[in-house]
Amino acid sequence: MLAVIGSPVSHSLSPLIHNRFARALDLPYAYMAFDVTPETLGDFVGAARALNMAGFNVTMPLKRLVLPYLAEDPGARAPGGAVNTVAVRGGGLYGASTDGSGFLLSLDMLDLGAGSGGALVLGAGGAARAVASALRGRGVYTRVAARRPDMFPEKYADERLPWDRIGRAARGAELVVNATPLGMSGTGAQFDDFEFLDSVGRGGIVYDLVYSPRKTHLLMEAETRGLRAVNGVAMLVGQAALSFEIFTGRRPPDAVVSETLEAVIRDTG
């Protein structure tokens, strides 16, 4: 058995994606979604061990809260001090993050990149840190805008700016990545305004890691400015392919990953 845990999690596309991977590779796994809160996380971990699950994905708000339950594993600490993938082996839990690598995989699948204008990452959580670190590792000049930029590790970004300077942070950027929950269904949290998008470089890309709803207010505002708008479905599929390999030891072929992305976009668009 495989699963995704978090709260809320009913909107998750992970079961659809992972179950397609399992069928394509003819593997006997079923993937389910469980609403797990910080208060019930310990109960779920106990059940995962007792049921000898192959593993589970972790989403908000559990990405850091799950760390105390994990065996020592360097992958559980990097990057950003959060995990989204936990493998269960011999009763032990081993964590990793596929956020950054999954994001880069999605850029490659969509033939996207950030040129000389660099990238702006919004947020300071685990996903923001993973994305910023991955972009920097690819040689992209990366700025971060956050409510508490001092809480964002300096090693993951070239510049860290406060949220009230988001317009300055976006100036000339060719890629803007929203790694906050702003605009996500069920949260009620929205951007105060979208004027910062006026500073993005011409022809720039606005990539919202949120995928529910498919088109957030941020993406709609980006399109009105002639910017390319991308939601988080591609990253989710990229993350899933890497997580599936960690769980099962089998990496879905590129053709299967691409077909799955097309199917998810078609069936849920």
C-alpha positions in Angstrom: 0.0 0.0 0.0 1.1 3.6 -0.8 -0.5 6.8 0.4 -0.4 10.6 0.6 -1.1 12.2 4.0 -1.9 15.8 4.9 -4.8 18.1 5.7 -6.6 19.0 3.5 -5.8 16.2 1.1 -9.1 15.4 -0.6 -8.1 17.5 -3.6 -4.8 15.5 -4.1 -4.1 14.1 -7.6 -1.4 11.8 -6.2 -3.6 8.7 -6.1 -4.5 9.2 -9.8 -0.9 9.6 -10.7 0.7 6.8 -8.7 -2.0 4.3 -9.5 -1.4 5.0 -13.2 2.4 4.4 -12.7 1.6 1.1 -10.8 -0.6 -0.1 -13.7 1.9 0.9 -16.4 4.7 -1.0 -14.6 2.3 -3.9 -13.6 3.1 -3.5 -10.0 0.7 -4.7 -7.2 0.4 -1.3 -5.4 -2.7 0.7 -4.4 -2.3 4.3 -3.6 -4.8 6.2 -1.3 -5.2 9.6 0.3 -5.6 10.0 4.1 -6.5 13.2 5.9 -4.0 13.3 8.7 -3.5 16.3 11.0 -0.6 17.1 13.3 -2.6 15.5 16.2 -3.2 12.2 14.3 0.2 12.0 12.7 1.6 9.6 15.4 -1.3 7.3 14.9 -0.8 7.1 11.2 2.9 6.4 11.5 2.1 3.5 13.9 -0.4 2.2 11.4 2.1 2.5 8.5 4.6 0.4 10.4 2.0 -2.2 11.5 0.6 -2.5 8.0 4.1 -2.6 6.5 3.3 0.0 3.9 5.8 0.5 1.2 5.7 4.3 1.8 3.7 7.5 1.8 4.0 11.1 0.5 3.7 14.0 2.9 2.1 17.3 2.2 1.0 20.4 4.3 1.1 20.8 7.2 3.2 17.7 8.0 6.4 18.0 5.9 8.5 19.1 8.9 6.4 17.5 11.7 7.1 14.0 10.3 10.9 14.4 10.8 11.0 13.2 14.5 9.5 9.9 13.3 12.2 9.2 10.8 15.4 7.1 11.1 18.6 9.0 10.5 18.8 9.7 6.8 20.7 12.5 5.1 17.9 12.7 2.5 15.4 13.7 5.2 17.3 16.8 6.0 17.9 18.3 2.5 17.0 20.6 1.1 14.9 22.9 3.3 14.5 20.7 6.4 11.3 19.1 5.1 10.3 15.8 3.4 7.6 14.8 1.0 8.5 11.2 0.6 8.8 8.5 3.3 9.7 4.9 2.6 8.9 2.2 5.1 11.6 -0.5 5.3 11.8 -3.1 8.0 9.7 -1.1 10.3 11.9 2.0 9.9 10.9 5.2 8.2 13.3 6.9 5.8 12.6 10.4 4.4 13.6 12.3 1.3 12.5 15.3 -0.6 11.6 15.2 -4.3 10.4 18.8 -4.3 13.5 20.4 -5.9 14.3 17.5 -8.3 10.6 17.2 -9.2 10.4 20.9 -10.0 13.5 20.7 -12.3 12.0 17.6 -14.0 8.8 19.6 -14.7 10.8 22.4 -16.2 12.4 20.0 -18.6 9.1 18.3 -19.4 7.5 21.7 -20.3 10.7 23.0 -22.0 10.9 25.9 -19.6 13.8 27.8 -18.1 15.0 31.0 -16.5 17.3 33.2 -18.5 19.6 36.0 -17.5 16.7 37.7 -15.6 16.9 34.9 -13.1 14.1 33.6 -10.9 12.0 34.8 -8.0 10.7 32.3 -5.5 7.8 33.4 -3.2 7.7 31.8 0.3 10.1 30.5 2.9 8.8 27.0 3.6 10.1 23.6 2.6 8.9 23.8 -1.0 10.3 27.3 -1.5 13.7 26.2 -0.1 13.8 23.1 -2.3 12.9 25.0 -5.4 15.3 27.9 -4.7 18.1 25.4 -4.0 17.4 23.5 -7.1 17.4 26.6 -9.3 20.6 27.8 -7.8 22.2 24.4 -8.4 21.3 24.8 -12.0 23.1 28.2 -12.2 20.0 30.4 -12.1 20.3 33.7 -10.1 17.6 33.3 -7.5 15.8 35.8 -5.3 13.4 35.0 -2.6 10.6 37.1 -1.2 9.1 36.1 2.2 7.3 37.5 5.2 10.4 36.6 7.3 13.3 36.5 4.9 15.7 36.2 7.8 14.2 32.7 8.4 15.2 31.6 4.9 18.6 30.0 4.8 21.1 32.2 3.0 22.7 29.3 1.2 19.5 28.6 -0.8 19.2 32.1 -2.4 21.3 34.8 -4.0 19.0 37.5 -2.5 16.4 37.5 0.3 13.9 40.3 0.4 10.9 41.1 2.6 7.4 40.6 1.2 6.8 44.3 1.1 9.6 44.6 -1.5 8.1 42.0 -3.8 7.9 44.4 -6.7 11.7 45.0 -6.4 12.3 41.3 -6.1 10.3 40.6 -9.3 12.1 43.3 -11.4 13.2 41.7 -14.6 12.7 38.1 -13.4 12.0 35.6 -16.1 10.6 33.0 -13.8 8.4 33.6 -10.8 7.5 30.6 -8.6 4.8 30.8 -6.0 5.7 28.3 -3.3 3.2 29.6 -0.8 -0.4 28.3 -0.2 -1.8 31.6 -1.3 -4.7 30.9 -3.7 -5.1 27.3 -2.7 -8.6 25.9 -2.5 -9.8 25.5 1.0 -7.4 27.9 2.6 -9.1 31.2 1.9 -5.7 32.9 1.7 -5.1 35.2 -1.3 -2.5 37.7 -2.5 -3.2 41.2 -1.4 -2.5 42.5 -4.9 -0.7 41.5 -8.1 1.1 44.7 -9.0 4.4 42.9 -8.6 3.7 41.0 -11.8 4.1 44.3 -13.7 7.8 44.1 -12.9 8.3 40.6 -14.3 10.4 40.5 -17.5 8.6 40.5 -20.8 7.5 37.0 -21.8 8.3 35.8 -18.3 6.8 32.6 -16.7 4.7 32.6 -13.6 4.7 29.1 -12.1 2.2 28.5 -9.3 3.0 25.3 -7.3 -0.7 25.3 -6.3 -2.8 23.1 -8.6 -6.2 23.3 -6.9 -7.8 25.3 -8.4 -6.1 24.7 -11.8 -6.0 28.4 -12.5 -5.4 30.5 -9.5 -6.0 34.3 -9.3 -2.2 34.6 -9.7 -2.2 32.7 -13.0 -5.2 34.6 -14.3 -3.5 37.9 -13.5 -0.3 36.7 -15.1 -2.1 35.9 -18.3 -3.7 39.3 -18.5 -0.2 40.7 -18.5 0.9 38.5 -21.4 3.0 36.2 -19.1 3.1 32.4 -19.5 1.0 30.8 -16.7 1.9 27.3 -15.4 0.2 25.5 -12.5 1.7 22.8 -10.2 0.4 19.7 -12.0 3.7 19.1 -13.9 5.7 19.4 -10.7 3.4 17.0 -9.0 3.9 14.4 -11.7 7.6 14.9 -11.7 7.7 14.6 -7.9 5.6 11.5 -8.1 7.8 9.7 -10.6 10.8 10.2 -8.3 8.8 9.2 -5.2 7.5 6.1 -6.9 11.0 5.0 -7.6 11.9 5.5 -3.9 8.9 3.4 -2.8 9.2 0.6 -5.3 12.7 0.6 -6.8 11.2 1.1 -10.2 11.4 4.5 -12.1 8.4 5.1 -14.5 9.8 5.4 -18.0 9.8 9.0 -19.4 7.1 8.0 -21.9 4.9 6.9 -19.0 5.6 10.1 -17.1 4.7 12.2 -20.1 1.6 10.2 -20.9 0.5 10.6 -17.2 1.0 14.3 -17.3 -1.1 14.6 -20.4 -3.8 12.3 -18.9 -4.0 14.3 -15.7 -4.3 17.6 -17.6 -7.0 16.1 -19.9 -9.0 14.4 -17.2 -8.9 17.1 -14.5 -8.7 20.3 -16.6 
